């Protein structure tokens, strides 16, 4: 990649992922950032040079061509070989949020950049660009045999993405322990103490056994008195 300043032409290495193909090549542009390259394209396509085209999973040999026109509406996301820092005086203060983007057959995780003092819900409503920049990105697809890869920046086609949501640790709420008191009333009292969590059928059976023992004890006492 040629390093230049604003207004100078750069030769940028790009990889474009479509529904079925991975297209690699280079592009000569005056834009400094990947998101600007795809969002500010003069046409609805990019013309790459020194191109290779291969299907997902690498099961078919790649094809080469000196040039290729790629329709931007068919691009799921674009990957730059190297990250280009914006001109400092043009940089807008932003904060990063970690997001998960589902863009079948791929999933992308990484950082999206939102204006300060915005929560992610509000930030999602403000992501209106055609391609959304994602930094420190990881992308891959088990469905088509593409192992996870990392890139300093990718640009995701918002119109092709199905879901964009926060990504990270989710708090798990533990339900309170069940009461040890059985709320089911019976004919002998308002409730029964059940410290071991036995079923109502077990409790009824124990009540019957207890009644039988008491009855046998009364009969024994009667026999003793009569004797």
C-alpha positions as CSV (number, residue, x, y, z in Angstrom):
1,X,0.0,0.0,0.0
2,X,1.3,3.5,-0.9
3,X,1.3,6.0,2.0
4,X,0.0,9.4,1.1
5,X,-1.6,12.5,2.5
6,X,-5.1,13.9,1.8
7,X,-5.5,14.4,-1.9
8,X,-2.7,12.1,-2.9
9,X,-3.6,8.8,-4.6
10,X,-3.1,5.6,-2.5
11,X,-3.0,2.0,-3.7
12,X,-5.1,0.1,-1.2
13,X,-5.3,-3.7,-1.0
14,X,-8.9,-4.8,-0.5
15,X,-10.8,-8.1,0.0
16,X,-14.5,-8.0,-0.8
17,X,-16.8,-10.7,0.4
18,X,-20.0,-11.4,-1.6
19,X,-22.7,-14.0,-1.2
20,X,-20.5,-16.7,-2.8
21,X,-17.1,-15.3,-3.6
22,X,-14.0,-13.7,-2.0
23,X,-12.5,-11.1,-4.3
24,X,-9.0,-9.8,-3.6
25,X,-7.3,-7.0,-5.4
26,X,-6.1,-3.4,-5.2
27,X,-7.7,0.0,-5.8
28,X,-6.2,3.4,-6.5
29,X,-8.0,6.0,-4.5
30,X,-7.7,9.4,-2.8
31,X,-9.7,8.3,0.2
32,X,-7.7,7.5,3.3
33,X,-10.1,5.1,5.1
34,X,-11.9,1.9,4.1
35,X,-15.3,3.2,5.1
36,X,-14.8,6.3,2.9
37,X,-13.7,4.2,0.0
38,X,-16.9,2.2,-0.1
39,X,-19.3,5.0,1.1
40,X,-18.0,7.7,-1.1
41,X,-17.5,5.7,-4.3
42,X,-18.3,7.6,-7.5
43,X,-20.2,4.7,-8.9
44,X,-22.2,1.7,-7.7
45,X,-19.2,-0.5,-8.2
46,X,-15.5,-0.7,-7.6
47,X,-12.9,-1.6,-10.2
48,X,-10.0,-3.6,-8.7
49,X,-6.7,-4.5,-10.3
50,X,-4.6,-7.7,-9.9
51,X,-7.7,-9.6,-8.9
52,X,-8.2,-13.1,-7.6
53,X,-11.7,-14.6,-7.2
54,X,-12.4,-17.8,-5.2
55,X,-15.4,-19.5,-3.7
56,X,-15.9,-19.9,0.0
57,X,-14.1,-22.7,1.7
58,X,-11.3,-22.9,-0.9
59,X,-12.8,-26.0,-2.6
60,X,-12.4,-24.6,-6.1
61,X,-9.2,-23.1,-7.5
62,X,-9.1,-19.3,-7.5
63,X,-9.3,-17.4,-10.8
64,X,-7.1,-14.5,-11.7
65,X,-7.8,-11.4,-13.8
66,X,-6.0,-8.1,-14.4
67,X,-9.2,-6.2,-13.6
68,X,-12.7,-6.8,-12.2
69,X,-15.7,-4.7,-11.6
70,X,-17.5,-5.6,-8.3
71,X,-21.0,-4.4,-7.6
72,X,-21.1,-2.7,-4.2
73,X,-24.7,-3.9,-3.5
74,X,-23.4,-7.5,-3.7
75,X,-20.7,-6.9,-1.2
76,X,-21.4,-8.2,2.3
77,X,-18.3,-6.6,3.8
78,X,-15.0,-5.2,2.7
79,X,-11.6,-5.8,4.5
80,X,-8.5,-3.6,4.2
81,X,-5.1,-5.1,4.3
82,X,-3.9,-2.4,6.6
83,X,-5.6,0.3,8.7
84,X,-5.2,4.0,7.7
85,X,-5.5,6.5,10.5
86,X,-7.6,9.6,9.7
87,X,-6.1,13.0,9.5
88,X,-6.0,14.1,13.2
89,X,-7.8,17.5,12.7
90,X,-10.6,15.7,10.9
91,X,-11.2,13.1,13.6
92,X,-14.5,13.3,15.5
93,X,-14.3,12.3,19.2
94,X,-16.1,9.0,19.6
95,X,-16.3,6.0,21.9
96,X,-16.3,2.3,21.1
97,X,-19.0,-0.3,21.7
98,X,-18.6,-4.0,21.1
99,X,-21.2,-5.3,18.7
100,X,-22.2,-8.6,17.0
101,X,-23.3,-8.3,13.3
102,X,-25.1,-11.2,11.6
103,X,-24.6,-10.9,7.8
104,X,-25.4,-14.4,6.5
105,X,-23.6,-16.6,6.1
106,X,-21.1,-14.7,8.2
107,X,-21.0,-13.3,11.8
108,X,-18.8,-10.3,12.6
109,X,-17.8,-9.1,16.1
110,X,-15.8,-6.0,16.8
111,X,-16.0,-2.3,17.8
112,X,-18.4,0.2,16.3
113,X,-17.6,3.8,16.9
114,X,-20.4,6.1,18.2
115,X,-20.5,9.7,19.3
116,X,-19.7,10.4,23.0
117,X,-22.6,10.5,25.5
118,X,-24.7,8.1,23.4
119,X,-25.9,4.7,24.6
120,X,-25.8,1.8,22.2
121,X,-29.5,1.9,21.6
122,X,-29.4,5.5,20.4
123,X,-26.2,4.8,18.5
124,X,-27.8,2.0,16.5
125,X,-30.5,4.5,15.4
126,X,-27.8,6.9,14.1
127,X,-25.8,4.3,12.1
128,X,-27.2,5.3,8.7
129,X,-24.2,5.0,6.5
130,X,-24.2,2.5,3.6
131,X,-21.2,0.7,5.0
132,X,-20.6,0.6,8.8
133,X,-16.9,0.6,9.9
134,X,-16.0,-2.1,12.5
135,X,-12.5,-2.1,14.0
136,X,-10.6,-4.9,15.8
137,X,-13.0,-7.2,13.9
138,X,-13.3,-11.0,13.9
139,X,-15.3,-12.6,11.1
140,X,-16.0,-16.1,9.9
141,X,-18.6,-18.7,8.9
142,X,-18.9,-22.3,9.9
143,X,-21.7,-22.8,7.3
144,X,-19.3,-22.2,4.4
145,X,-16.1,-23.4,6.0
146,X,-14.5,-20.0,6.5
147,X,-12.4,-20.1,9.7
148,X,-12.5,-17.0,11.9
149,X,-10.1,-14.2,10.9
150,X,-9.1,-10.9,12.4
151,X,-8.7,-7.6,10.7
152,X,-7.9,-4.1,12.0
153,X,-10.9,-2.7,10.1
154,X,-13.8,-4.0,8.0
155,X,-16.8,-2.1,6.5
156,X,-20.1,-4.0,6.7
157,X,-22.9,-3.4,4.2
158,X,-25.7,-2.2,6.4
159,X,-28.4,-3.2,3.9
160,X,-27.2,-6.8,3.9
161,X,-26.8,-7.1,7.7
162,X,-29.8,-8.8,9.3
163,X,-29.0,-8.2,13.0
164,X,-26.7,-5.7,14.7
165,X,-26.7,-6.0,18.5
166,X,-24.5,-5.5,21.6
167,X,-22.0,-8.2,22.3
168,X,-20.4,-9.2,25.5
169,X,-21.0,-10.7,28.9
170,X,-24.7,-11.0,29.8
171,X,-25.8,-10.7,33.4
172,X,-27.6,-13.8,34.6
173,X,-30.3,-13.4,37.2
174,X,-30.7,-16.2,39.6
175,X,-34.3,-17.1,40.6
176,X,-34.9,-17.0,44.4
177,X,-35.0,-20.4,46.2
178,X,-38.4,-22.0,46.5
179,X,-40.1,-21.8,49.9
180,X,-39.9,-24.9,52.1
181,X,-43.5,-24.5,53.1
182,X,-46.2,-26.3,51.2
183,X,-49.0,-24.0,50.4
184,X,-51.4,-26.9,49.7
185,X,-53.9,-27.1,52.5
186,X,-55.3,-30.4,53.8
187,X,-58.1,-31.3,56.2
188,X,-55.8,-31.4,59.2
189,X,-54.2,-28.0,59.0
190,X,-53.3,-25.0,56.9
191,X,-50.1,-26.5,55.5
192,X,-47.3,-29.0,56.1
193,X,-43.6,-28.5,56.8
194,X,-41.6,-29.9,53.9
195,X,-37.9,-29.3,54.5
196,X,-36.8,-32.0,52.0
197,X,-39.0,-30.9,49.1
198,X,-41.0,-34.2,49.0
199,X,-44.0,-34.5,46.7
200,X,-47.6,-34.1,48.0
201,X,-48.1,-37.9,47.3
202,X,-45.2,-38.7,49.6
203,X,-46.5,-36.5,52.3
204,X,-50.0,-38.1,52.1
205,X,-48.4,-41.6,52.3
206,X,-46.4,-40.6,55.4
207,X,-49.6,-39.2,57.0
208,X,-51.4,-42.6,56.4
209,X,-48.4,-44.5,57.9
210,X,-48.5,-42.2,60.9
211,X,-52.2,-42.8,61.4
212,X,-51.7,-46.5,61.2
213,X,-49.0,-46.4,63.9
214,X,-51.1,-44.3,66.2
215,X,-54.1,-46.6,65.7
216,X,-51.9,-49.7,66.5
217,X,-50.6,-47.9,69.6
218,X,-54.2,-47.2,70.8
219,X,-55.2,-50.8,70.3
220,X,-52.2,-52.0,72.3
221,X,-53.0,-49.7,75.2
222,X,-56.7,-50.9,75.2
223,X,-55.6,-54.5,75.3
224,X,-53.3,-53.7,78.3
225,X,-56.1,-52.1,80.2
226,X,-58.5,-55.0,79.5
227,X,-55.8,-57.5,80.6
